[in-house]
Structure formats: structure tokens, C-alpha cells
């Protein structure tokens, strides 16, 4: 895998010792190879890339405020505590290699890191255009088609990163999770609509009003 750490730089020193304000892609792996490859290729305007070994996941997670935008895994085993940390937050999960049993939701699997990069490249397009004309602002927040800046919409930003939708939590939190998303849409008058297809929830453009 291409990429490597800079001289004297480790994920612990450079990327896990301070809180991230803005979108964060959190890579869970035993060795920081994928982190290094993504860090070279993901524009910070889209998201910061941070790394956590499975055993330090809880501590690093809490520095990604309020939670990671995306989670990427590589291990053959379910990282301890990952299910509890994901909880009912709208966080897309990608996995390089076989997805271990127990990972919640419906993670997007990739045969190798190049497949993951293809998926992230698609997300970069959200900085140019998204559903309803809503696009990602640099590192955090959204911009509407008329140029209005909207901050503090982390739930909507998370669901935007899953164009095909995210699986609703099955632990009784489906209603509150959808409610948090709808509240952000309503309070900020975003031209977006929540669409439920089976157990999936995704963002789409609002239905056109039919004049009488």
C-alpha cells in the first residue's frame, strides 16, 4: 500500500492527541498504513483523517467532536466497543477486506484500499453539488443553493455521506435518530427530505409541490 509516515511522525503524536473540530474520517487498524495512504489523498477540505488502534478506539473517538463523520475498518475482528460508540449516530462505516461479524448496520465492503478511495472520491463531489442543491462546506457545515451557510448539522452531514442510505438502528432508537435528522432539516429550512425504504433512511430532494 502506498504512503507512509513522515519522519518522526506517528498517528498517536500527530493525529490522536487533539480534538478534531470538523468532519473526521477515523481509520481503525493495527498499523497506520491505510491512514497514511488516505491522509495523502483526502483533501482536508472534505475531512481530516485520523487513526486508532482497536485498543485505543474509545479515547481517539472522543477527540473527534462530536463523533467521526466516517469510520473505516480493516481488522478481521470486531473492534471492542465499536457498536456502543456508533450507537444510533448517522455514521457510514466502510471496511477494507471481509467485514467481521458484529459490526452494526450495513457496512460498505471494499476488496482493497483502492475501492475505498473510489467511494471517497464520490463523496468529494458533495462539495460541488448535493441533493436539493445542498453541498458540503469546507470541513464542516453546509451551503445551500442560494449561498446560505448552515452550521451544526452533524446528523445531516453524516447521512449525506451515505448516498444509498443508512440502516435504521434496531434497538428502539430509530425514532429519535430520524427525529434528530428531521429537526436539523426543519430548524435550518434545508431543501431536503428524509426518505425511508425498508430499513434504510436516506436524504433526497423534497417533493415538488403540485399547484391546484
LUMKOLTI-745909 format. One line per 8 residues: for each residue x, z, y of C-alpha. Coordinates in steps of 0.1 Angstrom, whole numbers, padded with zeros to 4 digits, m for minus. Layout:
// residues N
X:Z:Y  ...
//
This chain:
// residues 212
0000:0000:0000  0015:m0009:0034  0021:0016:0061  0040:0048:0063  0045:0079:0084  0066:0078:0115  0099:0096:0113  0094:0134:0115
0056:0129:0114  0032:0143:0088  m0006:0144:0088  m0005:0182:0090  0016:0182:0122  0002:0150:0139  m0034:0148:0128  m0048:0181:0115
m0036:0207:0140  m0060:0200:0168  m0097:0192:0172  m0109:0157:0175  m0134:0150:0203  m0150:0117:0194  m0155:0097:0162  m0133:0106:0133
m0126:0089:0100  m0115:0116:0076  m0094:0104:0047  m0093:0128:0017  m0063:0121:m0005  m0034:0138:m0023  m0007:0117:m0005  m0012:0102:0030
m0007:0066:0020  m0043:0054:0029  m0043:0075:0060  m0011:0057:0072  m0025:0023:0064  m0057:0029:0082  m0041:0046:0112  m0021:0014:0118
m0051:m0008:0116  m0081:0011:0130  m0084:0008:0168  m0087:0043:0183  m0115:0029:0205  m0135:0028:0173  m0124:0062:0158  m0094:0084:0152
m0081:0086:0116  m0072:0120:0101  m0060:0131:0067  m0068:0160:0045  m0056:0170:0010  m0085:0182:m0012  m0074:0218:m0009  m0073:0218:0029
m0106:0198:0034  m0126:0227:0048  m0100:0235:0075  m0094:0200:0086  m0132:0192:0085  m0139:0219:0111  m0114:0203:0136  m0135:0170:0135
m0161:0180:0161  m0189:0182:0154  m0183:0166:0120  m0165:0134:0108  m0181:0100:0116  m0170:0086:0082  m0155:0101:0051  m0131:0082:0029
m0121:0095:m0006  m0095:0083:m0031  m0093:0111:m0057  m0106:0109:m0093  m0123:0143:m0089  m0149:0156:m0065  m0131:0174:m0037  m0141:0211:m0037
m0167:0218:m0010  m0174:0182:0000  m0211:0184:m0009  m0216:0215:0012  m0197:0200:0041  m0217:0168:0040  m0249:0188:0038  m0277:0167:0055
m0255:0152:0082  m0257:0114:0085  m0221:0107:0074  m0214:0075:0055  m0190:0080:0026  m0166:0053:0013  m0145:0056:m0018  m0114:0037:m0029
m0115:0035:m0067  m0140:0050:m0091  m0164:0074:m0073  m0162:0108:m0091  m0194:0124:m0104  m0210:0148:m0079  m0203:0130:m0047  m0237:0132:m0028
m0257:0103:m0016  m0247:0068:m0025  m0210:0063:m0016  m0198:0028:m0009  m0172:0020:m0035  m0141:m0003:m0030  m0117:m0016:m0056  m0088:m0011:m0032
m0079:m0003:0004  m0084:m0039:0015  m0120:m0038:0006  m0124:m0007:0027  m0107:m0024:0056  m0132:m0052:0054  m0160:m0027:0057  m0144:m0010:0087
m0138:m0044:0103  m0175:m0049:0102  m0181:m0016:0120  m0158:m0027:0148  m0184:m0053:0156  m0207:m0024:0167  m0185:m0021:0198  m0198:m0056:0208
m0234:m0055:0197  m0258:m0035:0175  m0294:m0031:0167  m0316:m0031:0198  m0286:m0041:0219  m0271:m0006:0214  m0234:m0006:0209  m0206:0019:0204
m0188:0031:0234  m0151:0037:0232  m0145:0066:0207  m0177:0084:0215  m0212:0077:0228  m0233:0046:0230  m0240:0019:0256  m0275:0003:0258
m0281:m0034:0266  m0287:m0026:0303  m0254:m0007:0306  m0267:0028:0303  m0242:0053:0288  m0256:0078:0263  m0235:0107:0250  m0241:0135:0225
m0259:0113:0200  m0237:0120:0169  m0266:0116:0144  m0274:0081:0157  m0237:0071:0158  m0234:0082:0122  m0264:0062:0110  m0252:0032:0129
m0221:0033:0107  m0243:0027:0077  m0260:m0007:0084  m0276:m0007:0049  m0289:0029:0054  m0280:0064:0041  m0297:0082:0013  m0320:0109:0025
m0309:0144:0013  m0329:0156:m0017  m0325:0193:m0010  m0356:0196:0012  m0336:0187:0043  m0349:0151:0045  m0375:0160:0072  m0351:0179:0095
m0324:0152:0091  m0348:0125:0101  m0362:0147:0129  m0327:0152:0144  m0322:0114:0145  m0357:0107:0159  m0351:0134:0186  m0319:0117:0198
m0337:0084:0199  m0367:0097:0218  m0348:0120:0243  m0325:0092:0253  m0351:0064:0252  m0329:0044:0228  m0344:0010:0218  m0340:0019:0181
m0364:0026:0152  m0359:0046:0121  m0369:0026:0090  m0374:0042:0056  m0370:0020:0025  m0374:0041:m0006  m0348:0069:m0004  m0328:0051:0023
m0330:0057:0061  m0316:0031:0085  m0317:0021:0121  m0333:m0011:0132  m0347:m0027:0163  m0381:m0015:0175  m0412:m0034:0165  m0423:m0058:0192
m0455:m0047:0209  m0484:m0071:0204  m0503:m0077:0236  m0541:m0076:0233
//
